[in-house]
Amino acid sequence: MLHVPKLFETEVTDSTVPPFSDELMLFHIATLLSAAIAYYSEAFSMGQRRDLTADYAQMNTQIALIAEDGIKLLIEKGWMEQPPSATDYESLERIRSMIIVLYEKERTLL
């Protein structure tokens, strides 16, 4: 006996509240666009037909422009996290010097 497939009508609601945040959706789209760029780049590098590699390059450019708009929107909304960066030793040294000065002032007061 075959089971009756589930209908998608039960998935649709009258709700006006989105189930996912705009931030999550935009992040997901940016991730998919990054994957698309990677796939087209791989196809470009492996392709042996010149006409297709030109198309891949053009599609990569178009997707990159869309991704740039998404990244600008993430930055504008304050949703883009700061990427990891190298340690700023100069600022750490300034903080260390300030702590030493404060420590020495406190020692002289005692």
N, C-alpha and C positions, 0 to 999 in steps of 0.2 A: 504494500500500500504506500503510495506517495503522499508526502505531506504537502499541504497547501502552503505556498510561499506567503510570507508576511507582506502585507500591503504597506506602501509608504504613506498612505493617507493618515495613518495614526501618528506619523512623525511630524506632520504639519500642525502648527497651533496658531491661535489668534494672538499670541503674545507679541507685544511691541518692544519687549526688553530683549536685547541680543544675548544669546547664551555665552558668547565669548567677548572679551574686551577688544577694543580697537587695537590696543597695543599688541595683544597676542596675535591677532589676525595679520597685522602689518609685519610683525616679526616673522610669521609663518610664510607670508608672501615673499619677503626678502630672502628667506632661506631657500625657497623654491626657485627664485630667480638666480640665486648663486649656483644652485645645482644645474639649472638650464645652461648657464654660461659655461660651466665645467663640461657638460655633455657636448655642447656645440664646439668647444675648444678641442675636445678629444676627437670628435668627428672631423674637425678641420685638420688636425695633425695626422690622422690616419687615412683621410680621403685620398683617393687616387684620381678622382675626376676633377679637373680644374673648374668646371662650371659649378659643381656642388660645393667645393671649398670656398668659392667666392660667395655663394649663398650663405654658407655657415658663418663666414666673416661678417656679412651684412646683418644676419640675424643676431649675432653676438653683440654687434654695435647697438642695435635697436634695444635688445634686452638690457644692456648696460645703461642706456639712457633711462629706461623705466626704473631700473634698480637705483640709479642716482636720485631720481625723484623720491623714491621710497626712503632712502637714507636721509635726504634733506628733511622729509616729513618727520622721521624718527628724531632727528636732532632738534627740529623746531618744537616738537611736543615734549622734549626732554626725556624721551624714552630710550635714547641711545646711550649705552653704558660706555664709559671710557675704556678703550682697549688697554691691555697691559703695556707698561712702558718700562724703560730702564730706571734704575734707582737714581734719584737726584742726590748725589753725594754732597754737592755744594750746600743745598738747603739743610741736609742732615748735619753738616759741620757747623752751620750757623746756629741751629737749634742746640747742638752739643755745647757750643761756646756760650750761649745764653744760659744754659743750665749750670755750667761751671761758674759763671759770674754770679748767678743767683745763689749758688751753694756757698761760694766764698763770702758773699755779703752776709749770709745767714750765719756762717761760722764766726765772723768778726763781731756780730751782735751778741753771740753767746759768750 
